[in-house]
Amino acid sequence: MIFKVVISPDQEDGGFNVSCPALPGCHSQGDTEEEALNNIREAILGCLEVLNDRTAKARPAERILEVAVS
């Protein structure tokens, strides 16, 4: 899956803040742009795992799966 992220310099503490608009509440940060992007990848995976778990508990017959579209 490909997600768009928004990355911006942290004016107060240095480093970078990054968020994924498609997943509300999915944010991360890093000292470098590369570190911030690696951290948001992990955050996105974590958010998707939580969503999948919540769906499984609320609707046992439903799951979140990946579908490639070209």
C-alpha positions, 0 to 999 in steps of 0.5 A: 500500500502507498500512503501519502504523508505530510512532513515538516520541520519542527521549528521548536525542537529540531528534527521533523514531524510527519503524519498520515492524513488517511489515518487520523491520529497517525503521527511520528517524528525523527531527528532527520527526514529519513528517520521520520519517514522510517518512523511513520512507516512503523506508525502506519503499520501499527495503526493498520494492525489496531484497525484490523484488531478492532474490526475483528472484535467488532465484526468477527466475520470481517477483516481488513485486507490489502488489494493492489490497484493499477 
